[in-house]
Amino acid sequence: MGNYPASSDFRAPEGFQWLRHFEMHLPFTATLTIHFPADARLVIMNAASPVSSRVTRMFAPIARNFDLHVPVEDVHAVQPAGI
């Protein structure tokens, strides 16, 4: 998974250490936070909402505090299928 969309103006400084942390909020929610340079963050939440014993509805909101001029669809396109 790339760290930035291709259309992003952001580039990591030489030697920047990427931090990604995954949190579970049991029983139905998990978040992945990606820490970028200059205190920028990208947070992806996966929230499951059971509908029945065989059906679950998934929600996956994505939030960021950088590149707000870039269309959100570009950010979604960078994320792997299944997030």
Summary of the structure (lengths in Angstrom):
residues: 83
radius of gyration: 14.6
end to end distance: 11.0
largest distance: 49.5
contacts: 175
relative contact order: 0.24
helix: 12%
strand: 37%
